[in-house]
Amino acid sequence: MKAKDLMTKSPVCCSTDDTAQDAARAMRDCDCGIIPVVEAGSQRVVGVVTDRDIAIRAVADGKSGDTPLRDIMTASPSCCGPDSDVRDVERTMADRQVRRVVIVNADGRAEGIVAQADIARAANRGRSQDITEQEVGLLLETISQPAR
């Protein structure tokens, strides 16, 4: 199974100049917890910001909603391509201890996002013989280990 078979397509993106409040509103409006952050001109993914980033790196540190995303995003996120095997996506999640991976095209533009929940749903529905419930459990355990 490939990343493109699991991903949520066409995620909403923000630029590095957008604010924490802009990202929070986009998360609310799109019912998501992660936003790829892109360069304004090229639309290449240069980072990601999560609802947790906004809480921990902005609100908890007393920063305002006007804080630019460049100041709170995770820069240079690990991404996969649409034709990446689901095992590569799982490995990226496990290695980086993240629950979501941005899927980018050859130009580095966001095409989708694969979440841990997407992998679990594929295993649960029997959509893929490549993904077992045991494998999903191991992935969850690995991602959830205390920070290294």
Helices and strands as residue ranges (DSSP letters): H 3-6, E 8-9, E 14-15, H 20-30, E 34-38, E 45-50, H 51-53, I 54-59, G 69-71, E 74-75, E 79-80, H 86-96, E 100-104, E 110-115, H 116-124, H 133-143
